Amino acid sequence: MSDMKQLPLILTTDAMAAGTSVHTHDAAALVERLLAYMGLRNDACLARELGVPPFAISKLRRGNAALDTDMLIRMHEASGLSIGELRALLPPCRHRLPS
């Protein structure tokens, strides 16, 4: 069970090392669309659903952080959307999610 908790950290580290992340303006748009899709009222509700502190969502919105693999997995698990469906929520021509 402890290996499962370490998995997102490993994926995040690998993604950062490989330079795979979504540009910050794409991450902000994805947050907005995910809020609407999930029917959540605000960023704090989304943070609660994703199991992250509210400042993590705020950083995505402001462009101070890029969407990494850990956050993408959290979005997938909380929303039930596949990676392809999350990709469809991104703005057109910006489909660069972590692999």
CORLINBEL-V638158 format. One record per residue. N is the residue number from 0. RES is the residue in one small letter. SS is DSSP state (helix for helix, strand for strand, loop for the rest). OMEGA is omega in degrees with one decimal (NA if undefined). NEAR is the number of other C-alpha atoms within 12 Angstrom. Layout:
BEGIN
n:N res:RES ss:SS omega:OMEGA near:NEAR
n:N res:RES ss:SS omega:OMEGA near:NEAR
END
This chain:
BEGIN
n:0 res:m ss:loop omega:-179.7 near:6
n:1 res:s ss:helix omega:176.7 near:7
n:2 res:d ss:helix omega:179.8 near:9
n:3 res:m ss:helix omega:-179.2 near:10
n:4 res:k ss:helix omega:-178.8 near:11
n:5 res:q ss:helix omega:-175.4 near:13
n:6 res:l ss:helix omega:-179.6 near:16
n:7 res:p ss:helix omega:179.0 near:20
n:8 res:l ss:helix omega:178.7 near:18
n:9 res:i ss:helix omega:179.8 near:17
n:10 res:l ss:helix omega:179.5 near:25
n:11 res:t ss:helix omega:-179.9 near:26
n:12 res:t ss:helix omega:178.3 near:19
n:13 res:d ss:helix omega:-179.2 near:19
n:14 res:a ss:helix omega:-179.7 near:24
n:15 res:m ss:helix omega:180.0 near:21
n:16 res:a ss:helix omega:-179.6 near:14
n:17 res:a ss:helix omega:-179.4 near:14
n:18 res:g ss:loop omega:-178.9 near:20
n:19 res:t ss:loop omega:174.6 near:23
n:20 res:s ss:loop omega:178.2 near:31
n:21 res:v ss:strand omega:177.4 near:33
n:22 res:h ss:loop omega:-172.1 near:28
n:23 res:t ss:helix omega:-179.6 near:27
n:24 res:h ss:helix omega:175.1 near:24
n:25 res:d ss:helix omega:179.4 near:32
n:26 res:a ss:helix omega:179.0 near:40
n:27 res:a ss:helix omega:178.8 near:29
n:28 res:a ss:helix omega:178.9 near:30
n:29 res:l ss:helix omega:177.7 near:38
n:30 res:v ss:helix omega:-179.2 near:42
n:31 res:e ss:helix omega:-178.8 near:28
n:32 res:r ss:helix omega:177.6 near:28
n:33 res:l ss:helix omega:175.4 near:36
n:34 res:l ss:helix omega:-179.4 near:28
n:35 res:a ss:helix omega:-178.7 near:18
n:36 res:y ss:helix omega:-177.0 near:21
n:37 res:m ss:helix omega:179.4 near:24
n:38 res:g ss:loop omega:-179.0 near:15
n:39 res:l ss:loop omega:-174.7 near:21
n:40 res:r ss:loop omega:-174.3 near:17
n:41 res:n ss:loop omega:-177.7 near:21
n:42 res:d ss:helix omega:179.6 near:30
n:43 res:a ss:helix omega:177.1 near:20
n:44 res:c ss:helix omega:178.5 near:22
n:45 res:l ss:helix omega:178.6 near:33
n:46 res:a ss:helix omega:178.6 near:27
n:47 res:r ss:helix omega:179.3 near:21
n:48 res:e ss:helix omega:-178.3 near:27
n:49 res:l ss:helix omega:-179.2 near:29
n:50 res:g ss:loop omega:178.4 near:21
n:51 res:v ss:loop omega:175.7 near:22
n:52 res:p ss:loop omega:-178.9 near:18
n:53 res:p ss:helix omega:-179.1 near:19
n:54 res:f ss:helix omega:178.0 near:19
n:55 res:a ss:helix omega:177.5 near:28
n:56 res:i ss:helix omega:178.6 near:37
n:57 res:s ss:helix omega:178.9 near:25
n:58 res:k ss:helix omega:176.9 near:22
n:59 res:l ss:helix omega:-179.0 near:32
n:60 res:r ss:helix omega:-176.9 near:27
n:61 res:r ss:helix omega:-178.7 near:21
n:62 res:g ss:loop omega:179.2 near:22
n:63 res:n ss:loop omega:178.0 near:17
n:64 res:a ss:loop omega:175.8 near:23
n:65 res:a ss:loop omega:178.1 near:35
n:66 res:l ss:strand omega:179.5 near:41
n:67 res:d ss:loop omega:-175.6 near:35
n:68 res:t ss:helix omega:179.3 near:32
n:69 res:d ss:helix omega:-179.7 near:32
n:70 res:m ss:helix omega:178.1 near:38
n:71 res:l ss:helix omega:178.6 near:38
n:72 res:i ss:helix omega:177.9 near:27
n:73 res:r ss:helix omega:178.5 near:28
n:74 res:m ss:helix omega:178.0 near:36
n:75 res:h ss:helix omega:-177.0 near:22
n:76 res:e ss:helix omega:-177.8 near:17
n:77 res:a ss:helix omega:-175.2 near:25
n:78 res:s ss:helix omega:-175.0 near:26
n:79 res:g ss:loop omega:178.8 near:19
n:80 res:l ss:loop omega:175.2 near:20
n:81 res:s ss:loop omega:177.4 near:17
n:82 res:i ss:helix omega:178.0 near:24
n:83 res:g ss:helix omega:178.9 near:17
n:84 res:e ss:helix omega:175.5 near:20
n:85 res:l ss:helix omega:178.1 near:37
n:86 res:r ss:helix omega:179.8 near:29
n:87 res:a ss:helix omega:177.8 near:22
n:88 res:l ss:helix omega:178.2 near:29
n:89 res:l ss:loop omega:175.6 near:28
n:90 res:p ss:loop omega:179.8 near:23
n:91 res:p ss:loop omega:176.8 near:12
n:92 res:c ss:loop omega:179.7 near:12
n:93 res:r ss:loop omega:-174.2 near:20
n:94 res:h ss:loop omega:178.8 near:24
n:95 res:r ss:loop omega:176.7 near:30
n:96 res:l ss:loop omega:177.3 near:33
n:97 res:p ss:loop omega:178.0 near:30
n:98 res:s ss:loop omega:NA near:23
END
